[in-house]
Amino acid sequence: MRIEISNVELLALKKLALISGALAQSLSDLSAVREQKALTRVLIEVINRAEAKR
C-alpha cells in the first residue's frame, strides 16, 4: 500500500511535530512526557520518509 503526502500535508506534519515537541517539553508528568516524545519521533520518521521519496 502506498500513501501520497502533498506538500501542504508535509508542511502541516512538520508544524505538528514542532508543536508536539514543545508540548513534550512543557509537561510535568514523566509518563506523559515519554509518550509525547514517542509520538513526536513517529511524526519525524514519517516526515523524513516522505522527504526521502521526493
HELIX and SHEET records of a PDB file:
HELIX    1   1 ASN A    7  SER A   26  1                                  20    
HELIX    2   2 LEU A   30  ALA A   52  1                                  23    
END                                                                             
